[in-house]
Amino acid sequence: MTGTASKAVAKVVDGGRTACVIGSGFGGLALAIRLQSAGIATTVIEARDKPGGRAYFWEREGFTFDAGPTVITDPACLQELWALTGHDMTQDVELMPVMPFYRLNWPDGTNFDYSNNEAALRAEIARVAPGDLDGYDAFSRYAAGVYEEGYVKLGTVPFLDFASMIKAAPALIKHQAWRSVYSIVSGYVKSEKLREALSFHTLLVGGNPMTTSAIYALIHKLEKDGGVWWARGGTNRLVAGMVRHFERIGGTMRLHDPVLRVHTLGDRATEVECQSGWTHRFDAVASNADIVHSYRDLLADNLTAQDQAKKLARKRFSPSLFVVHFGMEGTWPGIPHHSILFGPRYKGLLDDIYQHGVLPRDFSIYLHHPTVTDPSVAPAGKSTFYALVPVAHQGKLPIDWDEFGPVLEKRILDEVGRRLIPDIHDRIVTKFHYAPRDFALDLNAHLGSAFSLEPILTQSAWFRGHNRDDRIRNFYLVGAGTHPGAGIPGVVGSAKATAGLMIGDLSA
């Protein structure tokens, strides 16, 4: 901790300041740990019976099913949360390396193992796209450049005014941020398979490779440098470790009590009211809840917040997801931890999901198989899986998921069976699915979106939700709807940006 930060902490401790964080997703927990580490008495309020937000989990018949996310990158951004108070993350969480990062599979039977083992990766490129090695090297240099500008320099910087956006403009122009990830990749490599292999990552944060800003090519460098990891016991164990550390340093968790209202007086948030009737006054309030829900519902009595809610609702939101969780008899050492089963279309499928709002007959599947890395998440001799497909959000695809859910579930399992596990239906011990309506009901996600605002250039940085509200001076945002966006490193980065503002404001 720097000398400047230590002085700020001392001021806050002397003042006995208090803060509330609404929602216990990764962003909310990371923010709460930072605030508590700075001497601010912090309370996290979670609506559901377990912490985690989108990183919720279920236990059924001995299987552990993580709701997601399942890809942990940049472990250093997590380790820093413990280091703030001189602790070590390993006392609470064990991270296990995942290798390969992903196995990409196409309908013609081609496999491509994607990792940061440079020799192995170059061998894969030489096999699948032999004329593109030089192009891959050039793309890697580009990705390193946008990583330095977009993640290292700007990833934890709050964009509170347009002037801050102007300052970032030269770097954005230099790296052609107005172009899409797919467009940039296509400028370097000719093989369509390699183009898909180097551009699909934006889907993991809710972005369409065809429209998401090229800045998101930084994910390639992020994974290459930091690797891809899994928390032993499931992503939920990372959540549990964060909660354990937060409480160790004096933080307070309040579970299963949804916040009904954040009361305001003039330009300040004054009190938080929960469904149980519990109310409490805080010096500062931060919301890790869905960004539209935060303004439209939690700040329902504030006129400026209602104006903001209407503006946000007019923005473009990321798609939703349809996820089939299933536990099976048998073990599958030949199926890696993460697989992408590409469908017969790439751009056409993305257009259907992001633009047309239809439920296509074909799909691409993200298959998660944690037991190949960590057998503890299933009973002995059995395996835990989930198969995920992006689908349009409810604003574009307002269908009855009670009717269509079972149909889509069977089609997805049929496809996994056709390509990987022929007797899949006979082996399934337990299964259930999670649809867009569930995101809306369980998480108050606007339109059932799984990733909040779509990460296009005109909804990034200053154009995204601000880490501190412009009108309500002690109301803050953290999580996927704020800068820099979705994904574990993104929301943990937003927590660092928001914490800096809150600690500064509360120590003033």
Secondary structure, DSSP 8 states (H G I E B T S, - for coil): --HHHHHHHHHHHHHT-EEEEE--SHHHHHHHHHHHHTT-EEEEE-SSSSS-GGG-EEEETTEEEE-S---EE-HHHHHHHHHTTT--GGGT--EEE-SSSEEEE-TTS-EEEE-S-HHHHHHHHHHH-TT-HHHHHHHHHHHHHHIIIIIIITTT----SHHHHHHHHHHHHHTTTTSBHHHHHHHH---HHHHHHHHGGGGGGT--TTTSBGGGGHHHHHHHHH-EEEETT-HHHHHHHHHHHHHHTT-EEE-S--EEEEEEETTEEEEEEETTS-EEE-SEEEE-S-HHHIIIIITTT-HHHHHHHHHHHTS-B--EEEEEEEEEES--TTS-SEEEE--S-SHHHHHIIIII----S---EEEE-GGGT-GGGS-TTEEEEEEEEEE--TTT----HHHHHHHHHHHHHHHHHHHT-TTHHHHEEEEEEE-HHHHHHHH--GGG-SSSB---GGGSGGGSB-SB-SSSTTEEE-STTBSS-SSHHHHHHHHHHHHHHHHHHHT-
